[in-house]
């Protein structure tokens, strides 16, 4: 139970090969009430990572082995992208553009101003929370859709297409009261209170 609660609280993961930087950032984040964990390399982080852990990653661009920039690009292509703030003593325009294209929340130059870093981390945590909510919502919609019968799925498709009950009945060769019954069951299973909401749900199924 404690681990589950910890996973729900945002954690700032610092990946930097400089131990003094790691400890300084840990102290900064913990001073404002955030959970912080540190790793000296991408390899070390991957070995201990829990992808379900909410929060963000503060990642040094220049690391031994796989660079922070390469790792950030790999994370962006994964099934569960992570919110990343990149830091480096040397940041050029090309590097910053490459990082932002891969979805970095921000790219900051060392020595980093504490306020700038905290603001970037807060944005990253908010971005991560939104992404996880969208993923959970999509999974719920998919589960609801799978519970529909074939007939309910047919009616859902026609409702989304803007067809009235009378038109659906004619197209499926059913009595209108039967269509209303199936439609009611479908809306209940999908937990949709309006056609507009149903349309939005359907967009998440694609």
Backbone bond lengths (Angstrom), bond angles and torsions (degrees), N, CA, C in turn:
res aa  C-N    CA-C-N  psi(-1)  N-CA   C-N-CA  omega(-1)  CA-C   N-CA-C  phi
1 X - - - 1.464 - - 1.525 111.32 -
2 X 1.364 115.71 -42.26 1.462 119.48 179.20 1.518 110.56 -61.89
3 X 1.363 116.76 -43.16 1.462 120.62 179.39 1.514 111.06 -62.31
4 X 1.358 117.27 -39.35 1.460 120.94 179.94 1.523 110.19 -63.44
5 X 1.333 116.82 -42.88 1.468 120.16 179.27 1.516 110.36 -65.29
6 X 1.326 116.53 -38.31 1.460 120.75 179.94 1.520 109.91 -64.85
7 X 1.354 116.94 -39.79 1.458 120.28 179.45 1.522 111.64 -64.40
8 X 1.335 116.66 -29.50 1.458 119.13 179.97 1.529 111.45 -78.24
9 X 1.334 117.36 -26.03 1.468 120.20 176.77 1.520 109.02 -78.93
10 X 1.334 117.37 137.10 1.468 118.72 -178.50 1.521 112.43 -65.90
11 X 1.323 115.05 135.41 1.459 122.22 178.00 1.521 108.98 -116.63
12 X 1.325 116.52 134.06 1.459 120.91 174.46 1.525 107.30 -95.71
13 X 1.322 115.92 117.31 1.460 121.71 -179.10 1.524 108.32 -100.11
14 X 1.310 116.48 119.06 1.466 122.05 -179.60 1.526 108.98 -101.50
15 X 1.343 116.46 123.84 1.466 121.16 176.23 1.522 107.63 -118.98
16 X 1.334 115.87 108.02 1.468 121.98 -177.16 1.520 107.78 -153.85
17 X 1.331 116.97 138.14 1.465 119.33 -177.58 1.529 113.10 -80.62
18 X 1.322 117.65 -5.92 1.465 121.96 178.84 1.534 108.91 -96.43
19 X 1.331 115.92 111.73 1.469 120.06 -175.92 1.522 112.23 -60.41
20 X 1.327 117.39 -37.64 1.466 119.89 -179.21 1.525 111.17 -64.64
21 X 1.336 116.41 -36.48 1.470 120.66 176.86 1.526 109.70 -67.24
22 X 1.329 115.91 -44.68 1.469 119.97 -179.79 1.529 111.07 -57.09
23 X 1.320 116.18 -47.54 1.463 119.77 -176.84 1.525 111.76 -70.26
24 X 1.325 116.94 -35.66 1.470 119.99 177.64 1.525 110.67 -64.20
25 X 1.333 116.29 -42.65 1.463 119.83 -179.85 1.522 111.18 -70.93
26 X 1.329 116.85 -37.49 1.468 119.11 175.62 1.541 109.57 -57.44
27 X 1.337 115.90 -46.67 1.462 119.97 179.57 1.517 112.49 -61.39
28 X 1.338 116.67 -39.82 1.463 120.94 179.32 1.520 110.95 -62.62
29 X 1.328 116.54 -49.80 1.467 119.89 -176.32 1.525 111.70 -67.73
30 X 1.324 116.87 -39.87 1.461 119.32 179.35 1.524 111.25 -68.79
31 X 1.336 117.52 -26.48 1.470 120.76 179.60 1.523 112.26 -68.52
32 X 1.345 116.49 -20.21 1.473 119.82 178.24 1.529 111.03 -108.14
33 X 1.337 116.05 16.77 1.456 120.46 173.06 1.514 116.65 87.40
34 X 1.332 117.44 11.62 1.460 120.29 179.05 1.526 110.42 -92.81
35 X 1.327 115.98 150.65 1.460 120.88 171.34 1.521 106.79 -80.42
36 X 1.321 117.12 135.98 1.467 120.27 179.64 1.521 109.84 -131.64
37 X 1.330 115.25 142.35 1.464 120.30 171.66 1.522 107.33 -136.06
38 X 1.311 116.85 152.31 1.463 119.81 -174.60 1.519 111.99 -129.11
39 X 1.338 115.04 150.79 1.465 122.52 177.52 1.521 108.40 -142.09
40 X 1.341 116.14 147.76 1.456 120.81 -177.48 1.507 114.99 -90.03
41 X 1.343 116.91 -8.82 1.466 120.60 -179.65 1.518 109.69 -159.48
42 X 1.330 115.51 165.51 1.463 120.89 176.14 1.522 109.76 -62.17
43 X 1.328 116.46 -42.75 1.466 121.43 -179.00 1.529 110.90 -58.56
44 X 1.313 116.19 -43.97 1.470 121.27 179.51 1.526 110.60 -63.91
45 X 1.326 116.04 -41.80 1.467 120.35 179.06 1.521 111.27 -63.67
46 X 1.322 117.21 -48.18 1.467 121.92 -177.24 1.527 110.74 -59.01
47 X 1.324 116.85 -38.11 1.464 121.03 -178.57 1.526 112.16 -64.83
48 X 1.329 116.58 -27.02 1.466 120.28 -176.20 1.523 113.55 -109.93
49 X 1.314 117.91 -0.65 1.466 121.09 -169.53 1.522 114.03 -71.74
50 X 1.318 115.00 142.95 1.458 124.22 169.33 1.528 106.32 -119.29
51 X 1.338 118.07 104.05 1.473 121.05 -175.65 1.527 114.02 -59.13
52 X 1.341 116.49 -21.07 1.460 119.54 -179.15 1.525 112.46 -81.60
53 X 1.317 116.57 -5.41 1.464 120.11 -178.84 1.529 109.88 -72.60
54 X 1.315 116.09 121.74 1.467 120.75 -179.07 1.522 110.72 -74.42
55 X 1.331 115.77 154.89 1.456 120.36 177.47 1.509 112.20 133.25
56 X 1.327 116.75 -142.23 1.459 120.46 -178.94 1.523 110.28 -153.13
57 X 1.331 115.18 172.98 1.458 121.70 179.85 1.526 109.01 -120.04
58 X 1.324 116.03 129.70 1.464 121.88 170.93 1.521 105.34 -102.17
59 X 1.325 115.74 114.01 1.462 121.57 -165.23 1.526 112.18 -123.62
60 X 1.339 115.56 123.15 1.464 119.88 175.32 1.530 108.47 -71.86
61 X 1.308 117.01 136.77 1.465 120.43 -178.16 1.522 111.45 -70.14
62 X 1.326 116.57 -41.60 1.468 120.17 -176.52 1.526 109.58 -98.81
63 X 1.338 114.92 105.06 1.457 121.50 -178.46 1.519 110.11 -129.51
64 X 1.329 118.36 155.26 1.468 120.00 174.38 1.524 109.75 -67.38
65 X 1.327 117.45 145.23 1.467 119.93 -176.96 1.513 109.79 76.50
66 X 1.321 116.79 -131.30 1.465 120.85 179.08 1.527 109.68 -69.07
67 X 1.318 116.53 128.35 1.468 119.69 -178.66 1.523 110.46 -71.87
68 X 1.328 114.90 159.91 1.451 119.35 178.98 1.513 112.30 -61.52
69 X 1.325 116.47 -37.54 1.462 120.79 -179.25 1.527 110.87 -66.34
70 X 1.326 116.75 -43.31 1.469 120.93 177.96 1.526 110.50 -63.15
71 X 1.321 115.97 -41.39 1.461 120.09 -179.18 1.523 111.03 -67.49
72 X 1.321 116.70 -39.66 1.463 119.97 178.38 1.522 111.00 -62.02
73 X 1.321 116.96 -40.35 1.465 120.83 178.30 1.525 110.56 -65.33
74 X 1.332 117.17 -37.57 1.465 120.73 177.74 1.528 110.57 -66.69
75 X 1.323 116.84 -41.39 1.465 120.93 178.19 1.526 111.39 -60.70
76 X 1.324 116.14 -38.44 1.466 121.06 -178.24 1.523 111.88 -63.40
77 X 1.343 116.63 -25.83 1.461 121.37 -178.56 1.526 112.44 -94.83
78 X 1.326 117.87 -1.60 1.464 121.19 -175.86 1.526 111.15 -79.66
79 X 1.343 116.03 170.42 1.462 121.06 179.61 1.523 111.91 -65.92
80 X 1.324 116.54 -28.01 1.456 120.64 178.49 1.525 109.12 -128.38
81 X 1.336 116.75 84.06 1.474 120.18 179.98 1.524 110.79 -57.95
82 X 1.324 116.00 150.78 1.463 120.60 -179.81 1.528 109.62 -115.68
83 X 1.312 115.62 151.80 1.463 120.47 176.62 1.524 108.38 -81.55
84 X 1.337 116.35 124.80 1.463 120.95 -172.72 1.528 111.45 -125.35
85 X 1.329 115.18 135.09 1.462 122.70 169.26 1.523 106.17 -112.33
86 X 1.326 116.85 122.23 1.463 121.12 -178.46 1.524 110.67 -96.65
87 X 1.340 115.61 140.97 1.463 120.62 176.63 1.524 108.69 -132.39
88 X 1.327 116.45 148.62 1.463 120.30 178.44 1.524 110.03 -165.31
89 X 1.328 115.10 150.56 1.465 119.67 176.10 1.524 110.82 -72.24
90 X 1.319 116.52 -22.47 1.469 121.34 -178.33 1.528 109.20 -132.13
91 X 1.316 117.10 108.67 1.464 121.96 179.10 1.519 108.67 -124.64
92 X 1.343 116.40 119.84 1.465 118.89 175.06 1.522 109.34 -104.04
93 X 1.312 116.26 170.98 1.462 121.09 -175.22 1.522 111.43 -61.33
94 X 1.331 116.97 -44.88 1.467 120.88 -178.41 1.526 110.87 -60.30
95 X 1.319 115.93 -41.66 1.460 121.17 179.73 1.529 110.93 -64.63
96 X 1.332 116.03 -43.45 1.461 120.67 -179.58 1.527 111.21 -64.82
97 X 1.327 116.37 -41.87 1.469 120.85 179.08 1.522 110.24 -63.59
98 X 1.320 116.34 -44.21 1.472 121.18 179.11 1.532 110.53 -60.07
99 X 1.322 116.36 -43.19 1.464 120.86 -179.41 1.523 111.67 -65.70
100 X 1.320 117.28 -44.08 1.462 120.89 -178.66 1.520 111.36 -67.40
101 X 1.334 116.82 -35.54 1.469 120.30 176.85 1.523 111.12 -63.30
102 X 1.329 116.17 -31.13 1.465 120.86 179.67 1.527 111.74 -85.46
103 X 1.331 116.39 2.93 1.460 120.02 173.53 1.507 116.95 99.76
104 X 1.335 118.09 12.75 1.466 119.65 177.91 1.527 110.19 -60.42
105 X 1.311 116.57 140.65 1.462 120.92 177.82 1.521 110.36 -70.83
106 X 1.340 116.04 -38.35 1.464 120.87 178.29 1.520 108.93 -163.19
107 X 1.322 115.79 160.06 1.468 122.70 175.33 1.524 106.35 -127.40
108 X 1.324 116.69 116.14 1.463 121.54 -174.34 1.524 111.07 -117.85
109 X 1.331 115.45 146.17 1.463 121.36 -178.99 1.525 111.05 -95.32
110 X 1.338 115.63 132.70 1.470 120.71 174.55 1.531 109.67 -74.43
111 X 1.315 119.30 146.73 1.467 125.90 -6.71 1.532 110.54 -70.44
112 X 1.313 115.30 132.23 1.466 120.84 -173.89 1.527 110.15 -84.39
113 X 1.322 116.01 134.05 1.471 119.96 172.79 1.521 108.22 -67.07
114 X 1.330 116.57 130.71 1.462 121.08 -175.66 1.524 111.85 -55.91
115 X 1.329 117.07 -43.97 1.459 120.12 -177.73 1.523 111.28 -64.35
116 X 1.329 116.94 -40.78 1.470 120.32 178.19 1.525 110.53 -61.74
117 X 1.327 116.20 -42.73 1.463 120.16 -178.69 1.522 111.16 -67.66
118 X 1.325 117.12 -43.49 1.467 120.01 179.57 1.525 111.17 -63.23
119 X 1.326 116.89 -39.24 1.466 119.85 177.89 1.525 110.68 -64.93
120 X 1.329 117.08 -42.09 1.468 120.96 178.91 1.524 110.49 -64.81
121 X 1.318 116.72 -41.26 1.467 121.22 179.42 1.526 110.67 -65.39
122 X 1.316 117.99 -40.46 1.467 120.65 177.58 1.525 110.94 -62.60
123 X 1.333 116.97 -39.84 1.469 120.04 176.80 1.525 110.32 -65.27
124 X 1.322 116.05 -40.35 1.465 120.68 -179.21 1.526 111.29 -65.29
125 X 1.320 116.84 -41.39 1.470 120.92 178.88 1.527 110.29 -64.95
126 X 1.336 116.92 -41.54 1.467 120.79 178.05 1.522 110.59 -63.96
127 X 1.334 116.76 -40.95 1.459 121.75 178.13 1.522 110.71 -62.60
128 X 1.316 116.59 -42.09 1.463 121.39 179.41 1.526 110.92 -64.86
129 X 1.329 116.84 -41.96 1.464 121.01 -179.88 1.528 110.81 -62.69
130 X 1.335 116.65 -42.46 1.461 121.05 179.06 1.520 110.87 -64.51
131 X 1.322 116.86 -43.82 1.462 121.49 -180.00 1.535 111.04 -62.07
132 X 1.318 116.79 -41.57 1.465 120.67 179.62 1.527 111.34 -68.43
133 X 1.331 116.84 -37.26 1.460 120.48 177.09 1.518 110.15 -63.84
134 X 1.331 117.19 -43.76 1.462 121.28 178.92 1.524 110.81 -62.74
135 X 1.338 116.54 -39.30 1.463 120.76 179.73 1.530 110.52 -65.92
136 X 1.341 116.11 -41.69 1.464 120.78 179.27 1.519 110.57 -66.07
137 X 1.340 116.27 -42.65 1.462 120.89 179.49 1.520 110.79 -62.63
138 X 1.330 116.83 -43.22 1.458 121.07 179.40 1.520 111.14 -62.65
139 X 1.332 116.78 -41.03 1.463 120.99 179.80 1.527 110.42 -64.81
140 X 1.340 116.57 -37.95 1.464 120.93 179.34 1.521 110.72 -66.54
141 X 1.331 116.81 -42.95 1.470 121.44 178.85 1.526 110.29 -63.28
142 X 1.322 117.03 -43.52 1.465 120.83 179.43 1.520 111.19 -62.50
143 X 1.327 116.47 -40.25 1.463 120.90 178.62 1.527 110.68 -64.92
144 X 1.328 116.39 -41.70 1.470 120.85 178.54 1.522 110.57 -63.88
145 X 1.335 116.31 -42.11 1.463 120.52 -179.24 1.530 111.00 -63.35
146 X 1.328 116.31 -39.47 1.471 120.28 179.88 1.528 111.84 -64.00
147 X 1.335 116.43 -24.04 1.467 119.88 -179.09 1.529 112.55 -79.85
148 X 1.336 117.73 -10.56 1.466 121.14 -179.64 1.522 111.17 -73.46
149 X 1.332 115.58 147.04 1.462 120.22 172.10 1.524 108.55 -75.93
150 X 1.313 116.78 167.63 1.464 120.55 179.35 1.530 110.55 -60.18
151 X 1.323 116.55 -40.53 1.463 120.46 179.48 1.531 110.87 -65.23
152 X 1.313 117.10 -40.93 1.465 120.65 179.20 1.526 110.94 -65.15
153 X 1.332 116.66 -35.19 1.472 120.05 177.37 1.527 110.43 -67.50
154 X 1.324 116.40 -39.02 1.467 119.90 177.64 1.527 110.11 -61.45
155 X 1.317 115.32 -45.83 1.459 120.00 -178.69 1.528 110.73 -67.05
156 X 1.323 117.24 -38.04 1.463 120.57 177.14 1.525 110.52 -59.37
157 X 1.329 116.62 -44.76 1.466 120.93 -179.57 1.524 110.90 -61.32
158 X 1.316 116.65 -39.98 1.462 120.43 -178.54 1.531 111.56 -74.01
159 X 1.329 116.68 -36.02 1.468 120.55 176.39 1.526 109.64 -62.80
160 X 1.333 116.16 -44.17 1.465 121.21 179.05 1.525 110.96 -62.80
161 X 1.329 115.57 -32.88 1.468 120.50 179.24 1.526 111.96 -74.88
162 X 1.337 116.71 -3.03 1.456 120.51 176.30 1.519 114.79 92.19
163 X 1.334 117.15 11.52 1.470 120.11 -178.41 1.531 111.01 -77.15
164 X 1.330 115.98 143.08 1.459 122.34 175.39 1.522 109.41 -82.26
165 X 1.332 116.58 163.79 1.467 120.21 -179.25 1.524 111.79 -56.04
166 X 1.325 115.65 -40.61 1.468 120.32 -179.08 1.528 110.42 -63.02
167 X 1.323 116.88 -42.00 1.471 121.28 179.35 1.531 111.44 -68.13
168 X 1.326 116.18 -39.16 1.469 120.58 178.28 1.523 109.88 -64.15
169 X 1.323 116.04 -42.34 1.468 120.98 179.79 1.524 110.54 -60.00
170 X 1.332 116.20 -43.21 1.466 120.11 -179.80 1.521 111.02 -66.59
171 X 1.337 116.86 -41.87 1.466 120.93 -177.17 1.526 112.25 -67.80
172 X 1.329 116.15 -37.14 1.472 120.18 -177.69 1.523 112.32 -96.77
173 X 1.331 115.23 0.07 1.465 121.55 -179.52 1.530 111.08 56.95
174 X 1.329 114.21 51.54 1.459 121.43 178.76 1.522 109.08 -124.51
175 X 1.322 116.19 160.55 1.460 120.02 173.65 1.528 108.07 -73.41
176 X 1.327 116.40 145.68 1.463 119.37 -177.85 1.531 113.02 -59.03
177 X 1.359 119.25 -40.24 1.471 118.86 177.06 1.534 112.37 -60.48
178 X 1.339 116.57 -32.83 1.469 120.36 178.37 1.526 110.26 -67.30
179 X 1.331 115.43 -40.83 1.469 120.10 177.35 1.528 109.97 -61.52
180 X 1.338 116.12 -44.24 1.466 120.15 179.82 1.527 111.20 -60.20
181 X 1.329 116.11 -38.95 1.462 120.99 179.87 1.527 110.83 -65.24
182 X 1.347 115.91 -49.76 1.472 120.21 179.13 1.536 110.84 -62.84
183 X 1.328 115.12 -39.35 1.469 119.34 -179.48 1.529 110.54 -63.81
184 X 1.310 116.41 -41.49 1.461 120.81 178.75 1.518 111.96 -62.47
185 X 1.345 115.53 -43.63 1.464 119.96 177.99 1.530 110.70 -62.98
186 X 1.334 115.42 -42.34 1.464 120.66 -178.66 1.525 110.91 -62.88
187 X 1.323 116.95 -46.23 1.467 120.83 -179.24 1.530 110.83 -63.66
188 X 1.324 115.50 -36.92 1.466 120.30 179.59 1.530 111.07 -66.99
189 X 1.331 116.33 -45.12 1.467 120.46 -180.00 1.525 111.53 -65.36
190 X 1.335 116.28 -36.47 1.464 120.25 -179.89 1.532 112.03 -80.79
191 X 1.337 115.88 -8.26 1.475 121.72 -178.26 1.533 110.60 57.89
192 X 1.326 114.74 39.40 1.465 121.34 179.91 1.523 109.32 -103.96
193 X 1.314 116.49 134.84 1.463 120.64 -179.32 1.525 112.61 -103.68
194 X 1.335 116.67 -5.65 1.463 120.41 179.33 1.523 109.48 -154.50
195 X 1.324 115.24 162.62 1.468 119.99 177.13 1.526 109.93 -64.68
196 X 1.331 117.06 -38.47 1.467 120.74 179.61 1.528 110.71 -59.70
197 X 1.325 116.52 -41.68 1.467 120.49 178.58 1.525 110.53 -66.96
198 X 1.328 116.35 -38.06 1.463 121.01 178.80 1.526 110.75 -63.69
199 X 1.326 116.49 -40.89 1.470 121.26 178.39 1.527 110.20 -61.59
200 X 1.329 115.87 -43.07 1.468 119.99 179.47 1.524 110.71 -63.57
201 X 1.320 116.59 -39.26 1.465 120.82 177.79 1.521 110.69 -63.06
202 X 1.315 115.57 -42.28 1.465 120.35 -178.65 1.522 111.28 -62.45
203 X 1.327 116.32 -33.96 1.468 120.14 177.77 1.523 110.61 -62.09
204 X 1.332 116.55 -32.56 1.455 120.96 -179.97 1.513 113.48 -76.34
205 X 1.335 116.83 -12.29 1.465 120.73 179.43 1.516 112.23 -83.98
206 X 1.333 116.40 -18.03 1.464 119.91 -176.09 1.513 111.16 -80.97
